[in-house]
């Protein structure tokens, strides 16, 4: 019988940079790429089995002291991580430091966790920062988890506002080299990318990632061992990333097309790509910050069968080739990053691509979910309501309705500022709606045949449309692509 993982925090300490940050470097301005980066943190758990040789074993107290000391030295090189982010404009490098937690793990050995990982249990090995809370936010949190066998799991959580995955790896390599006392192998970061992507004071305080913090999520772990990946690569000249990405995409498409309530449509995935090697001149891999872009890829297959793996790899490669020098130049002018990063514009690009590829009406294959209670309203609809609130008192009353509404109000990101609105034009005699972005001249046409007769368009937010059936004033519907909510009736 396998015991549940039991993790208890036994100590907490604040680790500050070993050398104070000069006043000249006190305010570290975020680049536009940092400003548009999502709120979601990047997390990683590093596992260290106990040494089989007793001579090489390090006592837990000594190991903890060495980690803290080397972390302090590393924070001197990465001094923004020891500060607090403020209003999505700059990092206050006040040397307040980062939280370092020590925890004891009971119930399971490290080898058991590695051989049979349970995602929900692994979360206990991390101390996650609530990046959705108001006020200044920490950027880094670390938890050292000691197992009875002497092994250790080091859980690291870093804000995406400060770093992308490449920068996260740079910090970890720096910290590791200092811990090993490898003076010749310590990578020094190049900080500050505002000259490449100048900040914009009109970017909202915190750009929403497209969804509020999600609860009640089921997680699963998929392990691709070296042999399986080698077998995939052997079929053609795939890279490891291409092989695994295409396989996951193909499985998702197959599930969507063959499962209950299957949907026959084009499929879209998103690639996160490193811009360092695409810049002119190319940037070094020790450039610290957010230097990535999001590229969307659409499967052009219109058949009912799922595309073959090699076809999806070809489409992934074609999308990667489009991110070239000219593409990067466009990102650097006219706020091009807002189109690449902003969740609203990513959604609009996905919608436009799906509609053009599949030639499918928005109402086709609609999946409907009936919301029987007001407490079950989706977060996006509650945010729509809050957009129309006029006073603070109104928002306080809304948050008092129920637990779900209170949670939605805490995560409310406010009305978008600095983003030009889309104008909607709909002819009474036409079944289509035309959306035009006045700043970019971009146009999006949606065929709303199923929602033409008797439907009144009330409001839109985050890609959702709120409609009311004019033939039945008690009924309203919330529609997104092929998903629909019927919300409770109004009682007069």
C-alpha positions as CSV (number, residue, x, y, z in Angstrom):
1,X,0.0,0.0,0.0
2,X,1.4,3.4,-1.1
3,X,1.1,6.1,1.5
4,X,0.0,9.6,0.5
5,X,2.7,12.3,0.2
6,X,2.9,14.4,3.3
7,X,4.9,17.6,3.0
8,X,5.3,19.8,6.1
9,X,7.1,23.2,5.9
10,X,9.5,23.4,8.9
11,X,11.2,26.7,8.3
12,X,11.0,29.9,6.2
13,X,13.8,32.4,5.6
14,X,14.2,35.4,3.4
15,X,17.4,35.3,1.2
16,X,18.7,38.7,0.1
17,X,21.5,39.5,-2.4
18,X,25.0,39.1,-1.0
19,X,25.8,42.6,-2.2
20,X,23.3,45.6,-2.1
21,X,21.9,46.8,-5.4
22,X,23.2,50.3,-6.2
23,X,20.5,53.1,-6.1
24,X,21.2,53.7,-9.8
25,X,19.8,50.2,-10.6
26,X,16.9,50.5,-8.1
27,X,14.1,50.8,-10.7
28,X,14.4,48.0,-13.4
29,X,12.0,48.9,-16.2
30,X,10.1,46.1,-17.8
31,X,10.3,45.8,-21.6
32,X,7.1,45.7,-23.6
33,X,7.5,41.9,-23.9
34,X,7.6,41.7,-20.1
35,X,4.5,43.8,-19.8
36,X,2.6,41.5,-22.2
37,X,3.9,38.3,-20.5
38,X,1.1,36.3,-18.8
39,X,0.6,36.2,-15.0
40,X,1.1,32.5,-14.8
41,X,4.3,31.4,-13.1
42,X,6.9,29.0,-14.5
43,X,7.6,26.1,-12.1
44,X,10.2,23.4,-12.0
45,X,11.0,20.6,-9.6
46,X,14.6,19.3,-9.5
47,X,15.1,15.9,-7.9
48,X,18.4,14.9,-6.3
49,X,18.7,11.3,-5.1
50,X,20.8,10.6,-2.0
51,X,24.4,9.5,-2.9
52,X,25.1,5.8,-2.6
53,X,28.5,6.6,-1.3
54,X,28.4,7.6,2.4
55,X,31.6,9.8,1.9
56,X,29.8,11.9,-0.8
57,X,26.7,12.4,1.3
58,X,26.0,15.9,2.5
59,X,24.1,16.5,5.7
60,X,20.8,18.2,5.2
61,X,21.8,21.2,7.3
62,X,25.0,21.7,5.4
63,X,23.3,21.3,2.1
64,X,20.6,23.8,3.1
65,X,23.2,26.3,4.2
66,X,25.2,25.9,0.9
67,X,22.0,26.5,-1.2
68,X,21.1,29.6,0.7
69,X,24.6,31.1,0.5
70,X,24.9,30.4,-3.2
71,X,21.4,31.7,-3.8
72,X,22.3,35.0,-2.1
73,X,25.4,35.3,-4.4
74,X,23.3,34.5,-7.5
75,X,20.7,37.1,-6.6
76,X,23.5,39.7,-6.8
77,X,23.9,38.8,-10.5
78,X,20.1,38.6,-11.0
79,X,19.2,41.5,-8.7
80,X,15.7,42.1,-10.2
81,X,14.6,38.7,-8.8
82,X,15.2,40.0,-5.3
83,X,12.7,42.9,-5.7
84,X,9.0,43.3,-6.3
85,X,7.1,44.0,-9.5
86,X,5.0,47.2,-9.4
87,X,2.1,48.1,-11.6
88,X,3.4,46.2,-14.6
89,X,5.9,49.0,-15.3
90,X,9.0,48.3,-13.4
91,X,10.6,46.1,-10.7
92,X,11.5,47.8,-7.5
93,X,15.0,46.3,-6.8
94,X,14.7,46.9,-3.1
95,X,16.7,43.8,-2.1
96,X,13.8,42.5,0.0
97,X,14.9,39.0,-1.2
98,X,13.1,35.8,-2.0
99,X,11.4,33.3,0.3
100,X,13.3,30.1,0.9
101,X,11.2,27.3,2.5
102,X,12.4,24.0,4.0
103,X,10.1,21.1,4.2
104,X,10.1,17.5,5.3
105,X,8.5,14.8,3.1
106,X,6.9,11.8,4.8
107,X,4.9,8.9,3.5
108,X,6.8,8.2,0.3
109,X,10.5,7.8,-0.7
110,X,12.0,9.9,-3.5
111,X,12.3,6.9,-5.8
112,X,8.5,6.2,-5.3
113,X,7.7,9.7,-6.3
114,X,9.8,9.5,-9.4
115,X,8.5,6.1,-10.5
116,X,4.9,6.9,-9.9
117,X,4.4,10.7,-10.0
118,X,1.0,12.1,-9.0
119,X,0.6,15.7,-10.4
120,X,-1.6,16.8,-7.5
121,X,0.9,15.6,-5.0
122,X,3.9,17.2,-6.8
123,X,2.2,20.6,-6.3
124,X,3.0,20.2,-2.6
125,X,6.7,20.4,-3.4
126,X,6.3,24.0,-4.7
127,X,5.5,27.2,-2.9
128,X,3.5,29.0,-5.5
129,X,3.2,32.8,-5.5
130,X,-0.3,34.2,-6.0
131,X,0.4,36.4,-9.0
132,X,-3.3,37.4,-9.3
133,X,-3.4,39.2,-5.9
134,X,-3.3,43.0,-5.7
135,X,-0.2,45.1,-4.8
136,X,3.5,44.5,-5.4
137,X,4.4,40.9,-6.0
138,X,7.5,38.7,-5.4
139,X,9.2,37.2,-8.4
140,X,10.8,34.1,-7.1
141,X,10.0,31.4,-4.5
142,X,12.0,28.3,-3.6
143,X,11.1,25.2,-1.5
144,X,13.7,22.6,-0.5
145,X,12.0,19.3,0.3
146,X,14.0,16.7,2.2
147,X,13.0,13.0,2.1
148,X,13.8,10.5,4.8
149,X,16.1,8.7,2.5
150,X,18.3,11.7,2.2
151,X,17.1,12.7,-1.3
152,X,15.9,16.2,-2.0
153,X,13.4,17.8,-4.4
154,X,14.0,21.5,-5.1
155,X,10.8,23.3,-6.1
156,X,11.4,26.6,-7.9
157,X,8.7,29.1,-8.9
158,X,9.5,32.2,-10.9
159,X,7.2,35.0,-12.3
160,X,6.8,35.0,-16.1
161,X,6.8,38.7,-15.9
162,X,10.5,38.5,-15.1
163,X,11.7,35.7,-17.2
164,X,10.9,33.2,-20.0
165,X,12.0,29.5,-19.9
166,X,15.4,30.3,-21.3
167,X,16.0,33.0,-18.7
168,X,14.8,30.7,-16.0
169,X,17.3,28.1,-17.1
170,X,20.1,30.7,-17.1
171,X,19.3,31.6,-13.5
172,X,19.3,28.0,-12.4
173,X,22.6,27.3,-14.2
174,X,24.1,30.3,-12.5
175,X,22.9,29.2,-9.1
176,X,24.1,25.7,-9.7
177,X,27.6,26.8,-10.8
178,X,28.0,29.0,-7.7
179,X,26.8,26.1,-5.5
180,X,29.4,23.8,-7.1
181,X,32.0,26.5,-6.6
182,X,32.7,26.3,-10.4
183,X,34.1,29.8,-10.9
184,X,34.8,29.2,-14.6
185,X,31.3,28.0,-15.4
186,X,29.2,30.8,-14.0
187,X,27.0,32.4,-16.7
188,X,26.5,36.1,-16.2
189,X,23.2,37.5,-17.4
190,X,22.7,40.5,-19.8
191,X,19.8,42.4,-18.1
192,X,17.4,44.9,-19.6
193,X,15.7,44.6,-23.0
194,X,13.9,47.9,-23.1
195,X,16.0,49.1,-26.1
196,X,14.6,46.2,-28.1
197,X,11.0,46.4,-26.9
198,X,10.4,49.8,-25.4
199,X,7.7,49.8,-22.7
200,X,4.3,51.2,-23.1
201,X,2.7,53.0,-20.2
202,X,-0.8,52.4,-21.7
203,X,-0.5,48.6,-21.3
204,X,-3.1,47.5,-18.7
205,X,-1.8,47.0,-15.2
206,X,-1.9,43.2,-15.6
207,X,-2.7,41.7,-19.0
208,X,-5.0,38.8,-18.3
209,X,-3.8,35.4,-19.5
210,X,-7.2,34.8,-21.0
211,X,-8.6,32.9,-18.1
212,X,-8.9,33.4,-14.4
213,X,-7.1,31.1,-12.0
214,X,-8.7,27.7,-12.6
215,X,-9.8,25.3,-9.9
216,X,-11.0,21.7,-10.0
217,X,-8.5,20.8,-12.8
218,X,-7.6,17.2,-13.5
219,X,-3.9,16.7,-14.3
220,X,-2.2,13.8,-15.9
221,X,1.5,12.9,-16.6
222,X,2.7,11.6,-19.9
223,X,6.2,10.2,-20.0
224,X,8.1,9.9,-23.2
225,X,11.2,7.8,-22.7
226,X,14.3,8.0,-24.9
227,X,13.4,4.8,-26.8
228,X,9.9,6.0,-27.7
229,X,11.2,9.4,-28.9
230,X,14.0,7.7,-30.9
231,X,11.4,5.5,-32.6
232,X,9.4,8.5,-33.6
233,X,12.4,10.3,-34.9
234,X,13.4,7.2,-36.9
235,X,10.4,7.5,-39.2
236,X,11.8,10.7,-40.7
237,X,14.2,13.5,-39.8
238,X,12.1,15.0,-36.9
239,X,13.6,16.8,-34.0
240,X,12.6,15.6,-30.6
241,X,10.4,18.7,-30.0
242,X,8.7,18.3,-33.4
243,X,8.1,14.6,-32.9
244,X,6.5,15.0,-29.4
245,X,4.6,18.2,-30.3
246,X,3.1,16.6,-33.4
247,X,2.1,13.4,-31.5
248,X,0.3,15.3,-28.8
249,X,-1.4,17.5,-31.3
250,X,-2.5,14.5,-33.3
251,X,-3.9,12.7,-30.2
252,X,-5.8,15.8,-29.2
253,X,-7.3,16.1,-32.7
254,X,-8.2,12.4,-32.7
255,X,-10.0,12.7,-29.4
256,X,-11.9,15.8,-30.5
257,X,-13.0,14.1,-33.7
258,X,-13.9,10.7,-32.4
259,X,-15.0,11.2,-28.8
260,X,-18.5,12.0,-27.5
261,X,-19.9,15.2,-29.0
262,X,-17.2,15.1,-31.7
263,X,-16.5,18.2,-33.7
264,X,-15.3,18.1,-37.3
265,X,-13.3,21.3,-37.8
266,X,-9.9,22.6,-38.5
267,X,-7.5,22.3,-35.5
268,X,-5.2,25.1,-34.3
269,X,-2.2,24.9,-31.9
270,X,0.2,27.5,-30.6
271,X,4.0,27.5,-30.6
272,X,6.1,29.5,-28.2
273,X,9.3,30.4,-30.0
274,X,12.6,31.9,-28.8
275,X,13.4,35.2,-30.5
276,X,17.1,35.5,-29.4
277,X,18.5,33.8,-32.5
278,X,16.0,35.6,-34.8
279,X,17.1,39.2,-33.9
280,X,19.6,41.2,-36.0
281,X,22.2,41.0,-34.6
282,X,21.4,37.7,-32.9
283,X,21.1,38.0,-29.1
284,X,23.2,35.9,-26.8
285,X,21.5,33.0,-24.9
286,X,22.5,34.8,-21.6
287,X,20.0,37.7,-22.5
288,X,17.6,37.7,-19.5
289,X,13.9,38.6,-19.8
290,X,11.0,37.7,-22.0
291,X,12.2,37.2,-25.6
292,X,9.6,34.9,-27.1
293,X,6.6,35.1,-29.3
294,X,3.5,33.0,-29.9
295,X,2.9,31.6,-33.4
296,X,-0.3,29.8,-34.3
297,X,-0.4,26.7,-36.5
298,X,-3.5,25.4,-38.3
299,X,-4.0,21.9,-39.6
300,X,-5.1,22.3,-43.2
301,X,-6.7,18.9,-43.3
302,X,-10.4,19.1,-44.1
303,X,-11.0,15.3,-44.1
304,X,-12.8,13.5,-41.2
305,X,-9.7,11.4,-40.6
306,X,-6.9,12.7,-38.4
307,X,-3.8,13.9,-40.3
308,X,-0.7,11.7,-40.4
309,X,2.1,12.6,-38.1
310,X,4.5,13.7,-40.9
311,X,1.8,16.1,-42.2
312,X,1.6,17.8,-38.8
313,X,5.4,18.1,-38.5
314,X,5.5,19.8,-41.9
315,X,2.9,22.3,-40.8
316,X,4.8,23.0,-37.5
317,X,8.0,23.5,-39.5
318,X,6.3,25.9,-41.9
319,X,5.0,28.0,-39.1
320,X,8.5,28.1,-37.5
321,X,10.1,29.3,-40.7
322,X,7.7,32.3,-40.8
323,X,9.3,33.6,-37.6
324,X,12.2,35.2,-39.4
325,X,14.1,38.5,-39.3
326,X,11.2,40.4,-41.0
327,X,8.7,38.9,-38.5
328,X,10.8,40.1,-35.6
329,X,11.1,43.6,-37.1
330,X,7.3,43.8,-37.3
331,X,7.1,42.9,-33.6
332,X,9.4,45.8,-32.8
333,X,7.2,48.4,-34.5
334,X,3.6,49.6,-34.1
335,X,3.2,47.6,-30.9
336,X,3.4,44.3,-32.8
337,X,3.9,42.4,-29.6
338,X,0.4,43.2,-28.5
339,X,-0.8,41.1,-31.5
340,X,1.6,38.3,-30.6
341,X,1.1,38.1,-26.9
342,X,-2.3,39.6,-26.0
343,X,-4.8,36.8,-25.3
344,X,-7.6,38.7,-27.0
345,X,-5.7,39.0,-30.3
346,X,-4.5,35.4,-30.1
347,X,-8.1,34.3,-29.8
348,X,-9.2,36.4,-32.7
349,X,-6.4,35.0,-34.9
350,X,-7.5,31.5,-33.9
351,X,-11.1,32.3,-34.7
352,X,-10.3,33.8,-38.0
353,X,-8.0,30.9,-39.0
354,X,-10.6,28.3,-38.0
355,X,-13.4,30.0,-39.9
356,X,-11.3,30.4,-43.0
357,X,-9.9,26.9,-42.9
358,X,-13.1,25.0,-42.0
359,X,-15.6,27.3,-43.8
360,X,-17.8,26.5,-40.8
361,X,-20.6,28.7,-39.3
362,X,-20.1,29.7,-35.7
363,X,-23.3,27.9,-34.8
364,X,-22.3,24.5,-36.3
365,X,-21.9,21.7,-33.8
366,X,-22.7,23.9,-30.8
367,X,-22.2,22.3,-27.5
368,X,-24.7,23.7,-25.1
369,X,-24.4,23.8,-21.3
370,X,-27.4,24.9,-19.3
371,X,-26.6,27.0,-16.2
372,X,-29.4,26.4,-13.7
373,X,-28.2,28.7,-11.0
374,X,-26.8,32.2,-11.0
375,X,-23.9,31.0,-8.9
376,X,-22.8,28.8,-11.8
377,X,-22.2,31.7,-14.2
378,X,-18.9,31.5,-16.1
379,X,-16.2,33.9,-14.9
380,X,-16.2,35.8,-18.2
381,X,-19.9,36.7,-17.9
382,X,-19.3,38.0,-14.3
383,X,-16.5,40.1,-15.7
384,X,-18.9,41.5,-18.3
385,X,-21.2,42.5,-15.5
386,X,-18.4,44.2,-13.6
387,X,-17.4,46.1,-16.7
388,X,-20.8,47.8,-16.5
389,X,-20.6,48.6,-12.8
390,X,-20.5,52.3,-12.1
391,X,-19.3,52.5,-8.4
392,X,-17.1,50.6,-6.0
393,X,-20.2,49.9,-3.9
394,X,-21.7,48.1,-6.9
395,X,-18.7,45.8,-7.1
396,X,-18.8,45.2,-3.3
397,X,-22.4,44.1,-3.6
398,X,-21.6,41.8,-6.6
399,X,-18.8,40.1,-4.6
400,X,-21.3,39.4,-1.8
401,X,-23.6,37.4,-4.0
402,X,-21.9,34.0,-3.6
403,X,-18.5,32.3,-3.3
404,X,-18.1,32.0,-7.1
405,X,-18.9,35.6,-7.8
406,X,-16.5,36.7,-5.0
407,X,-13.7,34.6,-6.5
408,X,-14.4,36.1,-10.0
409,X,-14.3,39.7,-8.5
410,X,-10.9,39.1,-6.9
411,X,-9.5,38.0,-10.3
412,X,-11.2,40.8,-12.3
413,X,-8.6,42.6,-14.4
414,X,-10.5,45.7,-15.1
415,X,-11.5,47.3,-18.3
416,X,-8.7,47.1,-20.9
417,X,-6.8,50.4,-21.4
418,X,-4.7,51.4,-24.4
419,X,-6.3,48.8,-26.7
420,X,-8.4,50.1,-29.6
421,X,-11.9,48.6,-29.5
422,X,-13.3,46.5,-32.4
423,X,-16.3,47.9,-34.1
424,X,-19.1,45.5,-34.9
425,X,-21.4,46.1,-37.9
426,X,-24.3,43.9,-38.5
427,X,-26.9,44.3,-41.3
428,X,-30.5,43.4,-40.3
429,X,-30.8,41.5,-43.6
430,X,-27.5,39.6,-43.3
431,X,-26.5,36.6,-41.2
432,X,-22.9,37.8,-40.9
433,X,-21.2,40.2,-38.4
434,X,-18.3,42.3,-39.4
435,X,-15.7,43.2,-36.8
436,X,-13.1,45.9,-37.7
437,X,-10.1,47.0,-35.7
438,X,-9.7,50.7,-36.4
439,X,-6.0,50.9,-35.4
440,X,-4.8,47.9,-37.4
441,X,-7.4,47.9,-40.1
442,X,-7.9,44.2,-39.4
443,X,-11.3,42.8,-40.3
444,X,-13.0,39.6,-39.0
445,X,-16.2,38.3,-40.5
446,X,-18.3,35.7,-38.6
447,X,-21.3,33.9,-40.1
448,X,-23.9,33.8,-37.3
449,X,-26.7,32.0,-39.2
450,X,-27.9,30.1,-36.1
451,X,-28.1,33.3,-34.1
452,X,-29.7,35.6,-36.7
453,X,-33.4,35.3,-36.2
454,X,-34.6,36.9,-33.0
455,X,-31.2,37.3,-31.4
456,X,-30.0,40.6,-29.9
457,X,-26.3,41.2,-29.4
458,X,-25.7,42.8,-26.0
459,X,-22.0,42.7,-25.1
460,X,-18.7,40.9,-25.7
461,X,-15.6,40.2,-23.6
462,X,-12.6,37.9,-24.0
463,X,-14.0,36.3,-27.1
464,X,-17.5,35.7,-25.6
465,X,-20.7,37.1,-27.1
466,X,-23.7,37.8,-24.9
467,X,-26.9,37.4,-26.8
468,X,-30.6,37.7,-25.8
469,X,-33.5,36.0,-27.5
470,X,-35.9,38.8,-28.3
471,X,-38.8,36.4,-28.6
472,X,-38.2,35.3,-25.0
473,X,-36.9,38.1,-22.8
474,X,-36.3,35.7,-19.9
475,X,-33.6,33.8,-21.9
476,X,-30.1,34.9,-22.6
477,X,-27.2,32.9,-24.0
478,X,-23.4,33.2,-23.8
479,X,-21.7,31.9,-26.9
480,X,-18.1,31.2,-27.9
481,X,-17.3,29.5,-31.2
482,X,-19.1,26.2,-30.8
483,X,-19.8,26.3,-27.0
484,X,-22.9,27.9,-25.5
485,X,-24.3,28.6,-22.0
486,X,-28.0,29.1,-21.4
487,X,-28.1,31.3,-18.3
488,X,-30.9,31.3,-15.7
489,X,-34.1,33.3,-16.5
490,X,-34.8,36.7,-15.0
491,X,-37.7,36.9,-12.5
492,X,-39.5,40.2,-12.4
